[in-house]
Amino acid sequence: MSFTAIFSTLGDKISFSALAFDWQIVVNAWHDYVNGLHDWHLTHPGFLLLMPFGIWAALFWGKRQIAVKHSTLEPHQNMVGLRGWTRRWSLLIVLSYVCLLGFVVNLDLAMTVPTVPEASQIKLAKTRFICIQKDSSGSMTTKLLKGMAEKSDADAAATNDKSAVKLDNGGAEKFVVQGEVKEQPKVLETRSDWATEVALYFIKRRMTMDLLNTDEVCLQRFDMDTYMVAPLSADKIALEMRVNHLNENVGGGTNFGGPTGFVTAVGPLQFAYDYFVREKKLHPDATFVDIMVTDGEDAIDPERRKELEDLYLSFDIKFYVVGLGDGWSNPDKPKDLELFARELQKLDPKSGFVFRASEPGEMTKAMQKIDENEKHEEMVKSVQTHREVDDAFIAAALAFYLLYLGLASLASRNP
């Protein structure tokens, strides 16, 4: 094939592609123009006040073309009646000034900046508010090992190994000194240690660094009372720094049911409900999730348990419990907290999940499963936006003006 044929073929392809692209632009502009007229929404409607003046100017210009003594008009000046009018105002002349009016109207509409609705955009709504509640009672000092015998709170507190600083104050003339402190690697042994570690794991896995597109997490710990360690936050770094405070002041008893009877301290179930009620007013469309990590060493009065179930169901709180220790492995003797979760799930299949963990790996798997469950139920919402289409009206105005010039010239008129 000769070079001439090659360049000719290449030129045809380029021209065809360019022509197809131009037609696409025209079709899109026409689509925007029709939608702008159909779904009327003007950003600056005040410019419509200029339209009557523009129309008047166009009509005045047409009248002036008849009144002015132009060499092409002189033969027709004395014509009267219908024939005279048609000779002076031919179809081309009428169409030319219609196009002039179209130019004026579209230019004015372009100044108002018309908009058209975009297709609805689906965006993920930030709908998860998750509280991690970690047991800090004395029984949590028990090592997390399979086969480890359950201890009462008093026994666990008595055997709690707390490092004490040894001082030398052997006389009035001696200074109080402290022996050299050696840094020891972090050793995770107790249930409390591992509960804190999986809370950190969940934060790192669940949250993102995008403050506007991540779930919010809060941290709470409880023994006889419940304490806020970190309120709901989308700041992943801040929560990672605060999570170690979950492991402070471990010891004492457990209070799931309070306040009830003579017990005035607030237990974790009531505390989470009260906190979520306040947040619900600010985020009415949110989903609230309560994750409790505990060995469940406390009884709940049946009547009080029913009250708490009603509160969680009325507010649609999703409840998860990660039960630590071998005490959760006997289904014939469920702990009171497990009974609470079971009864909750009978009435709400999306809540009341129980995970049993006798070793650290099982705790991690439980948090992974909770993370998967929540991701599968993400909520979405539609957001309607508008797009400016004033460029389509500018193009229409330009097209009308070019038609006006062409028709007026064909009619031998001075544009």
C-alpha positions as CSV (number, residue, x, y, z in Angstrom):
1,M,0.0,0.0,0.0
2,S,1.4,3.4,-1.0
3,F,2.1,6.2,1.5
4,T,-0.7,8.2,0.0
5,A,-3.3,5.4,0.6
6,I,-2.1,4.9,4.1
7,F,-2.3,8.6,5.0
8,S,-5.7,8.8,3.3
9,T,-7.1,5.9,5.3
10,L,-5.6,7.3,8.5
11,G,-7.1,10.7,7.8
12,D,-10.5,9.1,7.2
13,K,-10.4,7.3,10.5
14,I,-9.3,10.5,12.4
15,S,-12.0,12.5,10.7
16,F,-14.6,10.0,11.5
17,S,-13.6,9.7,15.1
18,A,-13.6,13.5,15.5
19,L,-17.0,13.7,13.8
20,A,-18.4,11.0,16.1
21,F,-17.0,12.9,19.2
22,D,-18.5,16.2,18.0
23,W,-21.9,14.5,17.6
24,Q,-21.7,13.1,21.1
25,I,-21.1,16.7,22.4
26,V,-24.1,17.9,20.4
27,V,-26.3,15.1,21.7
28,N,-25.2,15.8,25.3
29,A,-25.8,19.5,25.0
30,W,-29.2,18.9,23.5
31,H,-30.1,16.5,26.3
32,D,-29.0,19.1,28.9
33,Y,-30.9,21.8,27.1
34,V,-34.2,19.8,27.1
35,N,-33.8,18.8,30.7
36,G,-33.1,22.4,31.7
37,L,-36.4,23.5,30.1
38,H,-38.3,20.5,31.5
39,D,-37.1,20.6,35.1
40,W,-37.0,24.3,35.7
41,H,-34.5,25.3,38.4
42,L,-32.6,28.6,38.1
43,T,-29.7,29.6,40.3
44,H,-30.1,33.3,39.6
45,P,-33.7,33.9,38.5
46,G,-33.3,37.7,38.9
47,F,-31.8,37.9,35.5
48,L,-35.2,37.0,34.0
49,L,-36.1,40.7,34.6
50,L,-33.8,41.6,31.7
51,M,-35.7,39.4,29.3
52,P,-38.5,41.9,28.4
53,F,-35.9,44.5,27.6
54,G,-33.9,42.0,25.4
55,I,-37.1,41.0,23.5
56,W,-38.0,44.7,23.0
57,A,-34.5,45.5,21.6
58,A,-34.8,42.6,19.1
59,L,-38.2,43.8,17.9
60,F,-37.0,47.4,17.8
61,W,-34.1,46.3,15.6
62,G,-36.4,44.5,13.2
63,K,-38.6,47.5,12.9
64,R,-35.6,49.7,12.3
65,Q,-34.6,47.6,9.4
66,I,-37.9,48.5,7.7
67,A,-37.7,52.2,8.6
68,V,-34.2,52.8,7.5
69,K,-33.7,53.9,3.9
70,H,-31.6,51.1,2.5
71,S,-30.9,50.6,-1.2
72,T,-32.4,47.1,-1.0
73,L,-35.6,48.4,0.6
74,E,-36.4,51.4,-1.6
75,P,-38.4,49.5,-4.3
76,H,-40.8,48.3,-1.6
77,Q,-41.3,51.4,0.4
78,N,-44.6,52.4,-1.2
79,M,-46.2,48.9,-1.2
80,V,-49.3,48.7,1.0
81,G,-51.8,46.0,1.9
82,L,-51.2,42.3,2.4
83,R,-49.0,42.0,-0.7
84,G,-46.9,45.0,0.4
85,W,-46.4,43.5,3.9
86,T,-45.4,40.1,2.5
87,R,-43.0,41.7,0.1
88,R,-41.4,43.6,2.9
89,W,-41.5,40.7,5.4
90,S,-40.6,37.6,3.5
91,L,-40.4,34.2,5.2
92,L,-36.6,34.4,5.5
93,I,-36.9,37.8,7.2
94,V,-39.5,36.5,9.7
95,L,-37.4,33.5,10.5
96,S,-34.2,35.6,10.9
97,Y,-35.9,37.8,13.5
98,V,-37.4,34.8,15.3
99,C,-33.8,33.5,15.5
100,L,-32.7,36.9,16.9
101,L,-35.4,36.5,19.6
102,G,-34.2,33.0,20.3
103,F,-30.7,34.4,20.8
104,V,-31.8,37.0,23.2
105,V,-34.0,34.6,25.2
106,N,-31.4,31.8,25.5
107,L,-28.7,34.3,26.4
108,D,-30.8,35.6,29.2
109,L,-31.6,32.1,30.4
110,A,-27.9,31.2,30.4
111,M,-27.3,34.2,32.8
112,T,-29.8,32.7,35.2
113,V,-27.5,29.6,35.4
114,P,-30.1,26.8,35.0
115,T,-29.4,23.4,36.6
116,V,-30.6,19.9,36.1
117,P,-30.8,17.1,38.7
118,E,-28.1,14.5,38.5
119,A,-28.8,10.8,38.7
120,S,-29.2,9.9,42.4
121,Q,-25.8,9.2,43.9
122,I,-25.6,6.3,46.4
123,K,-23.3,7.1,49.3
124,L,-22.4,5.0,52.3
125,A,-23.9,6.5,55.4
126,K,-21.9,6.5,58.5
127,T,-24.3,4.4,60.5
128,R,-22.3,2.5,63.0
129,F,-21.7,3.7,66.6
130,I,-19.9,0.9,68.5
131,C,-19.1,0.8,72.2
132,I,-16.6,-1.8,73.5
133,Q,-17.2,-2.6,77.1
134,K,-14.4,-4.4,78.9
135,D,-14.7,-6.2,82.2
136,S,-12.3,-4.9,84.9
137,S,-13.5,-6.9,87.8
138,G,-11.1,-9.0,89.9
139,S,-11.9,-12.3,88.2
140,M,-10.4,-10.9,85.0
141,T,-6.9,-11.3,86.6
142,T,-7.2,-15.0,85.9
143,K,-5.0,-16.3,83.2
144,L,-6.7,-17.0,79.8
145,L,-5.9,-20.6,79.4
146,K,-8.1,-23.6,78.6
147,G,-8.7,-25.8,81.7
148,M,-8.0,-22.9,84.0
149,A,-10.2,-23.2,87.1
150,E,-12.6,-20.4,87.7
151,K,-11.8,-18.1,90.7
152,S,-14.0,-15.9,92.7
153,D,-13.3,-12.2,92.7
154,A,-11.8,-12.4,96.2
155,D,-9.4,-15.2,95.3
156,A,-8.4,-13.5,92.1
157,A,-7.7,-10.2,93.9
158,A,-5.7,-11.9,96.6
159,T,-3.4,-13.6,94.1
160,N,-3.0,-10.6,91.9
161,D,0.7,-10.1,91.2
162,K,1.4,-6.4,91.6
163,S,5.1,-5.3,91.2
164,A,6.1,-3.2,94.2
165,V,9.0,-0.7,94.2
166,K,11.6,-1.7,96.8
167,L,13.2,1.2,98.7
168,D,16.3,1.4,100.9
169,N,15.6,3.7,103.9
170,G,17.9,2.0,106.4
171,G,18.6,5.1,108.4
172,A,18.1,8.8,108.8
173,E,21.4,9.6,107.0
174,K,20.5,7.5,104.0
175,F,18.6,8.6,101.0
176,V,15.6,6.8,99.7
177,V,16.8,5.0,96.5
178,Q,15.2,2.9,93.9
179,G,17.0,0.0,92.3
180,E,17.6,-0.1,88.6
181,V,14.5,-0.6,86.6
182,K,14.8,-2.9,83.6
183,E,12.4,-2.7,80.8
184,Q,10.4,-6.0,80.5
185,P,8.7,-7.1,77.3
186,K,4.9,-6.8,77.4
187,V,3.5,-10.2,78.5
188,L,-0.1,-10.9,77.9
189,E,-1.4,-13.5,80.3
190,T,-4.6,-12.5,82.1
191,R,-8.1,-12.2,80.7
192,S,-7.9,-8.5,81.2
193,D,-4.7,-8.3,79.2
194,W,-6.2,-10.1,76.2
195,A,-9.5,-8.3,76.4
196,T,-7.6,-5.0,76.0
197,E,-5.5,-6.4,73.2
198,V,-8.5,-7.6,71.1
199,A,-10.2,-4.2,71.7
200,L,-7.1,-2.6,70.1
201,Y,-7.2,-5.2,67.3
202,F,-10.8,-4.4,66.6
203,I,-10.1,-0.6,66.4
204,K,-7.2,-1.1,64.0
205,R,-9.2,-3.5,61.8
206,R,-12.5,-1.7,61.8
207,M,-11.6,2.0,61.7
208,T,-10.0,4.0,58.9
209,M,-8.0,7.2,58.9
210,D,-10.7,9.0,57.0
211,L,-12.6,10.9,59.7
212,L,-15.6,11.4,57.4
213,N,-15.9,7.8,56.3
214,T,-15.4,5.6,59.3
215,D,-17.5,4.1,62.2
216,E,-17.2,5.8,65.6
217,V,-16.0,3.7,68.5
218,C,-16.2,4.4,72.3
219,L,-14.3,2.5,75.1
220,Q,-15.8,1.7,78.5
221,R,-14.7,-0.5,81.4
222,F,-16.8,-1.7,84.3
223,D,-16.6,-3.5,87.7
224,M,-19.2,-2.5,90.3
225,D,-19.7,0.7,88.3
226,T,-19.1,1.7,84.7
227,Y,-16.6,4.2,83.5
228,M,-16.1,6.0,80.2
229,V,-12.5,5.6,79.0
230,A,-13.0,7.2,75.6
231,P,-16.3,8.7,74.2
232,L,-17.5,8.0,70.7
233,S,-14.9,9.2,68.3
234,A,-13.9,8.8,64.6
235,D,-10.2,9.5,65.5
236,K,-8.5,6.2,65.1
237,I,-5.1,7.3,66.5
238,A,-6.7,8.8,69.7
239,L,-8.6,5.6,70.4
240,E,-5.5,3.5,69.9
241,M,-3.7,5.6,72.5
242,R,-6.6,5.4,74.9
243,V,-7.2,1.7,74.7
244,N,-4.4,0.9,77.2
245,H,-6.5,2.6,79.9
246,L,-9.0,-0.2,79.7
247,N,-6.5,-2.3,81.7
248,E,-6.2,0.1,84.6
249,N,-7.6,-0.5,88.1
250,V,-8.5,-4.1,87.6
251,G,-10.1,-5.6,90.7
252,G,-13.3,-5.6,92.7
253,G,-16.7,-7.0,92.0
254,T,-19.1,-7.0,89.0
255,N,-22.5,-5.4,88.6
256,F,-24.4,-6.3,85.4
257,G,-27.9,-5.5,86.6
258,G,-27.6,-2.2,88.4
259,P,-29.0,0.1,89.3
260,T,-31.5,-2.1,91.1
261,G,-32.8,-2.4,94.6
262,F,-30.1,-1.1,97.1
263,V,-27.5,-1.1,94.4
264,T,-27.2,2.5,93.0
265,A,-24.1,1.9,90.8
266,V,-24.8,1.8,87.1
267,G,-24.0,-1.5,85.3
268,P,-22.6,-1.7,81.7
269,L,-25.9,-2.6,80.1
270,Q,-27.8,0.4,81.5
271,F,-24.8,2.6,80.9
272,A,-24.6,1.7,77.2
273,Y,-28.3,2.3,76.8
274,D,-28.3,5.7,78.5
275,Y,-25.3,6.7,76.4
276,F,-26.9,5.6,73.1
277,V,-30.2,7.3,73.9
278,R,-28.3,10.7,74.1
279,E,-26.5,10.0,70.8
280,K,-29.7,8.9,69.1
281,K,-31.0,12.5,69.3
282,L,-28.0,13.7,67.3
283,H,-27.9,10.7,64.9
284,P,-31.4,9.4,64.4
285,D,-30.5,7.1,61.5
286,A,-27.5,5.5,63.1
287,T,-27.1,1.9,64.2
288,F,-25.8,1.3,67.7
289,V,-23.7,-1.7,68.7
290,D,-22.7,-2.8,72.2
291,I,-19.8,-5.3,72.4
292,M,-19.0,-6.6,75.9
293,V,-15.9,-8.6,76.7
294,T,-16.3,-10.3,80.1
295,D,-16.1,-13.5,82.0
296,G,-19.7,-13.0,83.2
297,E,-19.1,-13.5,86.9
298,D,-22.3,-11.9,88.2
299,A,-26.0,-12.7,88.5
300,I,-28.8,-10.6,87.1
301,D,-32.2,-10.6,88.7
302,P,-34.7,-12.1,86.2
303,E,-37.1,-9.1,86.5
304,R,-34.2,-6.7,86.0
305,R,-33.0,-8.8,83.0
306,K,-36.4,-8.5,81.4
307,E,-36.4,-4.7,81.9
308,L,-33.0,-4.4,80.2
309,E,-34.1,-6.7,77.3
310,D,-37.1,-4.3,76.7
311,L,-34.8,-1.3,76.7
312,Y,-32.4,-2.8,74.2
313,L,-35.3,-4.0,71.9
314,S,-37.1,-0.7,72.0
315,F,-34.0,1.1,71.0
316,D,-32.8,-1.5,68.5
317,I,-29.3,-1.9,70.1
318,K,-27.3,-4.8,68.6
319,F,-25.7,-6.7,71.5
320,Y,-22.6,-9.0,71.3
321,V,-20.9,-10.6,74.2
322,V,-17.5,-12.4,74.1
323,G,-17.4,-14.7,77.1
324,L,-14.0,-15.5,78.5
325,G,-13.0,-18.7,80.3
326,D,-14.2,-22.3,80.5
327,G,-17.3,-21.3,82.4
328,W,-19.0,-20.3,79.1
329,S,-18.5,-23.8,77.6
330,N,-21.3,-25.5,79.5
331,P,-24.6,-24.9,77.7
332,D,-26.5,-26.6,80.5
333,K,-25.4,-24.0,83.0
334,P,-25.5,-20.7,81.1
335,K,-24.4,-17.5,82.8
336,D,-26.9,-14.9,83.4
337,L,-25.4,-12.6,80.8
338,E,-25.8,-15.5,78.3
339,L,-29.4,-15.8,79.2
340,F,-29.9,-12.1,78.6
341,A,-28.3,-12.5,75.1
342,R,-30.4,-15.6,74.3
343,E,-33.7,-14.0,75.2
344,L,-32.7,-10.9,73.3
345,Q,-32.0,-12.9,70.1
346,K,-35.3,-14.7,70.3
347,L,-37.0,-11.4,69.8
348,D,-34.4,-9.8,67.5
349,P,-32.3,-12.3,65.3
350,K,-29.8,-9.5,64.6
351,S,-28.8,-9.1,68.2
352,G,-27.8,-11.2,71.2
353,F,-24.8,-13.0,69.7
354,V,-22.6,-15.0,72.2
355,F,-19.0,-15.9,71.4
356,R,-17.0,-18.2,73.8
357,A,-13.2,-17.8,74.2
358,S,-11.0,-19.9,76.4
359,E,-7.8,-18.7,74.6
360,P,-6.6,-15.6,72.8
361,G,-7.1,-16.9,69.3
362,E,-10.7,-17.5,70.0
363,M,-11.1,-13.9,71.1
364,T,-9.6,-12.6,67.9
365,K,-11.9,-14.9,65.8
366,A,-14.9,-13.5,67.7
367,M,-13.9,-9.9,66.9
368,Q,-13.4,-10.8,63.3
369,K,-16.9,-12.4,63.1
370,I,-18.5,-9.3,64.7
371,D,-16.7,-7.1,62.2
372,E,-18.0,-9.2,59.3
373,N,-21.6,-9.2,60.7
374,E,-21.6,-5.4,60.9
375,K,-20.1,-4.9,57.4
376,H,-22.8,-7.1,55.8
377,E,-25.5,-4.8,57.0
378,E,-24.3,-1.4,56.0
379,M,-27.0,1.2,55.2
380,V,-27.1,3.5,52.2
381,K,-28.9,6.7,51.4
382,S,-29.6,8.6,48.2
383,V,-28.1,12.1,47.7
384,Q,-29.7,14.3,45.0
385,T,-27.3,16.8,43.3
386,H,-27.7,19.4,40.6
387,R,-25.5,20.2,37.7
388,E,-25.2,23.6,35.9
389,V,-26.2,23.5,32.2
390,D,-25.8,27.2,31.3
391,D,-23.2,26.2,28.7
392,A,-26.0,24.4,26.7
393,F,-28.0,27.6,26.7
394,I,-25.0,29.6,25.6
395,A,-24.5,27.2,22.7
396,A,-28.2,27.5,21.8
397,A,-27.9,31.3,21.9
398,L,-24.9,31.2,19.6
399,A,-26.6,28.8,17.2
400,F,-29.7,31.1,17.0
401,Y,-27.4,34.1,16.4
402,L,-25.6,32.4,13.6
403,L,-28.9,31.4,12.0
404,Y,-30.1,35.0,12.3
405,L,-27.0,36.2,10.5
406,G,-27.3,33.6,7.7
407,L,-31.1,34.1,7.1
408,A,-30.8,37.9,7.2
409,S,-28.0,37.8,4.7
410,L,-30.0,35.5,2.4
411,A,-32.9,37.9,2.6
412,S,-30.6,40.8,1.5
413,R,-31.1,42.5,4.8
414,N,-28.6,44.3,6.9
415,P,-28.1,42.0,10.0
